[in-house]
């Protein structure tokens, strides 16, 4: 199975939490149906990305990265790569690379979708990211290491997220808390 096929399978089977997310899921599937290369950053009209919110449920906190291009605190994540065989694997790879935490446990299903426009590939190159958002669970004593892809990396309590973030992240954290029970 290719990454494209896996992404389509995951999205087709995903139970959206509300009508807006269901419409977004359907748009993602339509994108994949229209573009065989819809998971790759070379698809300038838009492409699937994979992210994972790293959480420490024992201490009620999330690990966020200060994104250098966007200037906001966000979950870990990014573009799919040629070695990725599954969407979940791409999300987990990104989480490990950007957090430095090797022992993460990914929840099996995405918890949210977020479609956003972003500079991708240069200062004047804009693209749509069709982000598929997972949750990755870390141990309470997990040691983190900042990567080259981040300006900073910090833990924040679920109910004390930084001001320098967006509603999409706040929604993702709320959905992660629900998914973790």
C-alpha positions as CSV (number, residue, x, y, z in Angstrom):
1,X,0.0,0.0,0.0
2,X,1.3,3.4,-0.9
3,X,1.3,6.5,1.4
4,X,-1.4,8.0,-0.9
5,X,-3.6,4.9,-0.5
6,X,-3.0,4.8,3.2
7,X,-4.0,8.4,3.6
8,X,-7.1,7.9,1.6
9,X,-8.0,4.8,3.6
10,X,-7.4,6.6,6.9
11,X,-9.5,9.6,5.9
12,X,-12.4,7.6,4.4
13,X,-12.7,5.6,7.6
14,X,-12.3,8.5,10.0
15,X,-15.3,9.3,12.2
16,X,-15.4,13.1,12.3
17,X,-16.4,14.7,15.6
18,X,-18.8,17.2,13.8
19,X,-20.2,18.3,10.5
20,X,-17.4,20.8,9.8
21,X,-14.8,18.2,10.3
22,X,-16.8,15.7,8.1
23,X,-16.8,18.3,5.3
24,X,-13.1,18.9,5.7
25,X,-12.5,15.1,5.6
26,X,-14.5,14.8,2.4
27,X,-12.5,17.7,0.9
28,X,-9.3,15.9,1.8
29,X,-10.5,12.7,0.2
30,X,-11.6,14.6,-3.0
31,X,-8.1,16.1,-3.1
32,X,-6.5,12.7,-3.0
33,X,-8.9,11.4,-5.6
34,X,-8.0,14.3,-7.9
35,X,-4.2,14.1,-7.4
36,X,-2.1,11.0,-7.3
37,X,0.7,13.2,-5.9
38,X,-1.6,14.8,-3.3
39,X,0.5,13.8,-0.3
40,X,3.7,15.4,-1.6
41,X,4.9,19.0,-1.1
42,X,5.6,19.2,-4.9
43,X,1.8,19.5,-5.3
44,X,1.7,23.3,-5.0
45,X,-2.1,23.6,-5.1
46,X,-2.0,21.8,-1.8
47,X,-0.9,18.6,-0.1
48,X,-1.5,16.3,2.9
49,X,0.7,17.0,5.9
50,X,0.9,15.0,9.2
51,X,1.2,16.3,12.7
52,X,1.1,15.0,16.2
53,X,0.3,16.8,19.4
54,X,2.8,15.4,22.0
55,X,1.0,15.1,25.3
56,X,1.9,14.0,28.9
57,X,-1.5,13.0,30.3
58,X,-0.1,12.2,33.7
59,X,0.8,15.8,34.2
60,X,-1.9,17.3,32.0
61,X,0.4,19.1,29.6
62,X,1.3,19.4,25.9
63,X,4.7,19.9,24.2
64,X,4.7,22.7,21.7
65,X,7.2,24.0,19.3
66,X,7.7,27.7,18.4
67,X,7.5,27.5,14.6
68,X,10.1,29.7,12.9
69,X,8.1,30.5,9.7
70,X,4.7,30.9,11.3
71,X,5.9,32.5,14.6
72,X,3.3,30.6,16.7
73,X,3.5,27.8,19.2
74,X,2.2,24.7,17.4
75,X,2.1,20.9,17.6
76,X,4.9,19.0,15.9
77,X,4.4,18.0,12.3
78,X,5.2,18.6,8.7
79,X,5.5,17.2,5.2
80,X,5.3,13.6,4.2
81,X,8.6,12.1,3.0
82,X,9.4,9.4,0.5
83,X,10.3,6.9,3.2
84,X,6.9,7.3,4.9
85,X,4.5,4.4,4.2
86,X,1.6,5.5,6.5
87,X,0.1,8.8,7.5
88,X,0.4,7.8,11.2
89,X,4.0,6.9,10.6
90,X,4.7,10.3,9.1
91,X,3.0,12.0,12.1
92,X,5.1,9.9,14.5
93,X,8.3,10.5,12.6
94,X,7.7,14.3,12.7
95,X,6.9,14.2,16.5
96,X,10.1,12.3,17.3
97,X,12.3,14.5,15.1
98,X,10.9,17.7,16.4
99,X,10.6,16.8,20.1
100,X,13.6,14.5,20.6
101,X,11.3,12.1,22.5
102,X,12.0,8.6,21.0
103,X,9.4,6.7,23.1
104,X,6.1,8.1,21.9
105,X,2.9,6.2,21.6
106,X,0.6,7.4,18.8
107,X,-3.2,7.1,19.3
108,X,-4.3,5.0,16.3
109,X,-6.7,7.5,14.7
110,X,-6.5,11.2,13.9
111,X,-8.3,13.5,16.3
112,X,-8.7,16.5,14.0
113,X,-8.1,18.0,10.6
114,X,-6.9,21.5,9.9
115,X,-6.7,23.1,6.4
116,X,-4.5,26.2,6.3
117,X,-2.5,28.2,3.8
118,X,1.2,28.6,4.4
119,X,4.4,29.7,2.8
120,X,5.9,26.5,1.5
121,X,9.0,26.3,-0.6
122,X,10.0,30.0,-0.6
123,X,9.1,33.5,0.5
124,X,6.5,33.9,-2.3
125,X,5.4,30.3,-2.6
126,X,2.1,29.7,-0.9
127,X,0.4,26.3,-0.6
128,X,-2.5,24.7,1.2
129,X,-1.7,22.2,3.9
130,X,-4.3,19.5,4.5
131,X,-3.1,18.6,7.9
132,X,-4.1,15.3,9.6
133,X,-3.6,15.7,13.3
134,X,-2.8,12.8,15.7
135,X,-1.9,12.6,19.4
136,X,1.4,11.2,20.6
137,X,1.6,10.2,24.3
138,X,4.9,10.8,26.1
139,X,6.0,9.5,29.5
140,X,6.0,12.0,32.3
141,X,9.8,11.9,32.6
142,X,10.4,12.2,28.8
143,X,13.5,14.2,28.0
144,X,13.0,16.7,25.1
145,X,15.5,18.1,22.7
146,X,14.9,21.1,20.5
147,X,15.4,20.5,16.8
148,X,16.7,22.7,14.0
149,X,13.1,23.2,12.9
150,X,12.1,25.1,16.0
151,X,12.9,28.3,17.8
152,X,11.9,26.9,21.1
153,X,10.3,23.8,22.6
154,X,8.2,23.8,25.9
155,X,5.6,22.0,27.9
156,X,2.3,23.9,28.6
157,X,-0.6,22.8,30.8
158,X,-3.8,22.0,28.9
159,X,-5.5,25.0,30.5
160,X,-2.5,27.4,30.2
161,X,-1.6,27.5,26.5
162,X,0.5,30.4,25.4
163,X,-1.1,33.5,23.9
164,X,1.1,33.2,20.8
165,X,-0.9,30.3,19.3
166,X,-4.1,29.9,17.3
167,X,-7.6,28.6,17.6
168,X,-6.7,25.5,15.6
169,X,-4.2,24.4,18.2
170,X,-6.6,25.2,21.0
171,X,-9.2,23.0,19.3
172,X,-6.6,20.2,18.8
173,X,-5.7,20.3,22.5
174,X,-9.4,20.1,23.5
175,X,-9.9,17.1,21.1
176,X,-6.8,15.4,22.4
177,X,-8.0,15.7,26.0
178,X,-11.3,14.1,25.0
179,X,-9.5,11.3,23.0
180,X,-7.4,10.5,26.0
181,X,-10.5,10.1,28.2
